[in-house]
Structures are given as structure tokens and as C-alpha cells.
Amino acid sequence: MTKLKNSIVKINNFKYSLIISLSIMFLLSLCSLVYTDYCNYFLLLTSTIFFVSCCIFNYEKNLCILLFLISFGFVEYVNFSISYFSILVSIFVFIFGIKYFIDVFTKKINFLNWPLIISIVLCLYSLLNFDSSEITSAFSVIVLFALFYLTFYNAKKINRMKVIKYFLLGVAVSLFISYIILLFEGGKNIVLGIDERFQACSVNPNTLQILCVVSISLLIYLSFNKVISSYIFYPLVLFFVVNGYFTKSKAFLICFFILLVFYFILEFRNNKKVALISLGFCSVFAFLVAYFFKDELMEYLNRFTSYGYDNILDKILTGRFTIWKSYLGYWASSAITIIFGCGVTHAQPFELGAHSGYVDAIFDFGILGCCLLICLIISYAIEIKNKKKRFSFVNCLPLLLLLIIAFEESIFFSIKYFFVFALSFLILFDFNNKIY
């Protein structure tokens, strides 16, 4: 038994163990796209490799693998009701849940008391008004609460710079693969969505714009913490801005403007000379884009008002305002649903989803459930906040942008977006003394 433990420690400490494991999984995933007749076999093999990886490697390394794979939404099982990424996450929670309970009984570790209690209450709460036909929804929410707990339990052992690097690498690799796919016949059908909106390997332009926004905010965070130089920072930001622009997403344009404002405020406080140079560079770049790509830019801006809605808010939000009113009206139709919500497993009452994380939360959990969710976040903040570290506003940027995006996208209870939120929380609370 001692030899086995020593072997696992050696493998974990091996410098290239994560790269090798991720490379094998990634190549097999790509093979599933090329050899479509054997797609499920390839993905079953990658799931098995990930199972072994979770057994051998620590939480941080497997978190890096999942953060890298977020951008590859087009890798999917054929004729399977559960997504490939959800299966990987389920394996992740199962193995590290077992490891956690082993630690509890053998090492007598301390619980995160209030977060654990509130998480259990919320898991039970999510079963209210249970509908067996929507059991996967309840399972997903329970997995999310378990993931949240395990991530915060392991938070102080996670190297933030490392997980950020793998997230950015995953987004960048997915974009470069998309460019290669475009060179082949029929490639446009894969990487371009409706109205030729760029979606890369994520299968959804809105998903890609979120990944680009978060990537830019992470680069700003790294730049202000002097982890990357200006020579790396500006080209990478430009790279993600261009790709975000081609999603033709209104949310990306708004979020990028907010990021610019915050960036210049922070830069002026830090170094006025650099801020003025950056402002000049951005002004020249904006002028050149407006001059040479005037038609494309006008087409982009027309998306704010070109849809056939009477309400100005519906024009700007592409019909979302009416959708929100419908869901909130349904939720407010009964005092019971107002207090307790309609239930996580409640069948979707309308053809379209709510398209808002906040509307989803109040619709599913009600006022009482939302209060419990807020208490959960506060309890985590109290448990793991590093009191020795001075709070920095730049740490808020990734989470702030996600909270803004949540107004018009259902991202709070998505397993895929959970990892982006987890990354934002890791940065917010600044666990380690160093970020590299």
C-alpha cells in the first residue's frame, strides 16, 4: 500500500504528467470527430482515461483538464441523452467525493460547516415539486452544489495561474482548430452558426462570446498582477477581441466596453503614462476599424434595433424582455411558487428557455431558495477569505462580467459555466500568496 501511495505521489510530481494525460484525451476526442462510426468508443476510452486520471492526479490537475475542454462543445456522444462533458464532470465529482470522505474518516479533517449544511439543504430543496421526467435537471443541480463544495474545500491547494493558463490555452486551441476547419469543404457548417455568427468549436456563438469576455478579463487580471508583460498582453487581448467581435454578439460589445472602462480606470490609478499610451492606441485602432470595416460595423450595430419587436427593450435584448415577463408572470401566479419556486424539475412552461440566470434562479427556487443561495455564497466567502491579503478590484472583473452576462444568458445552473464561475471565485478570494 505504501509503494502504491509513493508511486501516485511520484506521478503527481512528474512535470509532464498533466500534459501527457490531457494530450491523449484531446487526441482521442478529435479522433471521435474524424472516425464518426467509432465516435462513442473513442469518447468512452477518453472517459475511462479521465476516470484513471481522477484516481491518480490531484484536484488541481483534473480541474485543469476540464477547464481546457470547456471550449470543445462539438465533441459529443452519438445518440446519448447525457453530454460528454457532463459525464466527465460526474466522474470528477464521484471520485473526488469519495476521496473527500476518505479524508474525513482517516485524517479527521475539518468540514466547511455552514457551506456543507446549506448545500445539503439546497440539494433537498431542489427536489421540491419533483418530476421524474426531469430527473437529469435535479441531478445536475446536486452535482453543481457538490462541485462548489469540493472546489472551495480544495481551494488553498489550487495554483490559480496554472488553472488560468489551461483555460486560456483551451479557448485559444479551439479557435485555431476552427480556423483549420474553415479551410475544408463544409467547415462553415461547423464553426459558423445562424447569420454566419462565429461559434468556433463551442457550437454556440453566445458560449464563445462568454469565453472571450472571460479570457480578456483574466488577461487584465494577470497584467495588473505583473504575471504577463505588455508584449504578451496586448496581442492576446486583440486576438480574443477579434474572435469575440465575429460572434456578432451584442452582449460581447457591451461587456468589452465595460472592460475597457475598468481597464483605463485601473491603469490611470496605476500608471498614467501607460494609460494615455494605451488610450491613444485604442483610439487609433477604433478609428481604423470604423474606417475600413464600416459596413460590417454598421451591420453589427444594427443588431441592436433590427429585429421586428415593438418594445425597445425587446429590440435591444432580442425578445428576451417578453420571455422574462412570461416566466416571471408564471412564477408570480401563486403565493406558493413565489416563496418556494416552481421547482428545478418543473417542466419548461414555454417553448423558449428563460435566457437569464436571475430569472432561472427565482423561477426554480423562489424567494426562499434564492435567500439560501445567497447565504451559501456568503458562507463560502467567510470560510475561505484570506484575511491577510488586501482586496483588489481587478480580482472582481471576471466574476463581475459573468454576473452581467447572467442577465441575458442562463449560466448560473450550467455545469459547463460552473467551472468558469469557479475560476472567477478562485481569483476573487485570492487564496495563495503568489499567483504563479
Residue, then its C-alpha position, 0 to 999 in steps of 0.5 A: m500500500t505504501k509503494l502504491k501511495n509513493s508511486i501516485v505521489k511520484i506521478n503527481n510530481f512528474k512535470y509532464s504528467l498533466i500534459i501527457s494525460l490531457s494530450i491523449m484525451f484531446l487526441l482521442s476526442l478529435c479522433s471521435l470527430v474524424y472516425t464518426d462510426y467509432c465516435n462513442y468508443f473513442l469518447l468512452l476510452t477518453s472517459t475511462i482515461f479521465f476516470v484513471s486520471c481522477c484516481i491518480f492526479n490531484y484536484e488541481k490537475n483534473l480541474c485543469i483538464l476540464l477547464f481546457l475542454i470547456s471550449f470543445g462543445f462539438v465533441e459529443y456522444v452519438n445518440f446519448s441523452i447525457s453530454y460528454f462533458s457532463i459525464l466527465v464532470s460526474i466522474f470528477v465529482f464521484i471520485f473526488g467525493i469519495k476521496y473527500f470522505i476518505d479524508v474525513f474518516t482517516k485524517k479527521i479533517n475539518f468540514l466547511n460547516w455552514p457551506l456543507i449544511i446549506s448545500i445539503v439543504l439546497c440539494l433537498y430543496s431542489l427536489l421540491n415539486f419533483d418530476s421524474s421526467e426531469i430527473t437529469s435537471a435535479f441531478s445536475v443541480i446536486v452535482l453543481f452544489a457538490l462541485f462548489y463544495l469540493t472546489f472551495y474545500n480544495a481551494k488553498k491547494i489550487n495554483r490559480m495561474k496554472v488553472i488560468k493558463y489551461f483555460l486560456l490555452g483551451v479557448a485559444v486551441s479551439l479557435f485555431i482548430s476552427y480556423i483549420i476547419l474553415l479551410f475544408e469543404g463544409g467547415k462553415n457548417i461547423v464553426l459558423g452558426i445562424d447569420e454566419r455568427f462565429q461559434a468556433c468549436s463551442v457550437n454556440p456563438n453566445t458560449l464563445q462570446i462568454l469565453c472571450v469576455v472571460s479570457i480578456s478579463l483574466l488577461i487584465y487580471l494577470s497584467f495588473n498582477k505583473v504575471i504577463s508583460s505588455y508584449i504578451f498582453y496586448p496581442l492576446v487581448l486583440f486576438f480574443v477581441v477579434n474572435g469575440y467581435f465575429t460572434k456578432s454578439k451584442a452582449f460581447l460589445i457591451c461587456f468589452f466596453i465595460l472592460l475597457v472602462f475598468y481597464f483605463i480606470l485601473e491603469f490611470r490609478n496605476n500608471k498614467k503614462v501607460a494609460l494615455i499610451s494605451l488610450g491613444f492606441c485604442s483610439v487609433f485602432a477604433f478609428l481604423v476599424a470604423y474606417f475600413f470595416k464600416d459596413e460590417l460595423m454598421e451591420y453589427l450595430n444594427r443588431f441592436t434595433s433590427y429585429g421586428y419587436d415593438n418594445i425597445l427593450d425587446k429590440i435591444l435584448t432580442g425578445r428576451f424582455t417578453i420571455w422574462k415577463s412570461y416566466l416571471g408572470y408564471w412564477a408570480s401566479s401563486a403565493i406558493t411558487i413565489i416563496f418556494g419556486c416552481g421547482v428545478t424539475h418543473a417542466q419548461p412552461f414555454e417553448l423558449g428557455a428563460h435566457s437569464g440566470y436571475v430569472d432561472a434562479i427565482f423561477d426554480f427556487g423562489i424567494l426562499g431558495c434564492c435567500l439560501l443561495i445567497c447565504l451559501i455564497i456568503s458562507y463560502a466567502i467567510e470560510i475561505k477569505n484570506k484575511k491577510k491579503r488586501f482586496s483588489f478590484v481587478n480580482c472582481l472583473p471576471l466574476l463581475l462580467l459573468l454576473i452581467i452576462a447572467f442577465e441575458e444568458s442562463i449560466f448560473f445552473s450550467i455545469k459547463y459555466f460552473f467551472v468558469f464561475a469557479l475560476s472567477f471565485l478562485i481569483l476573487f478570494d485570492f487564496n495563495n500568496k503568489i499567483y504563479 
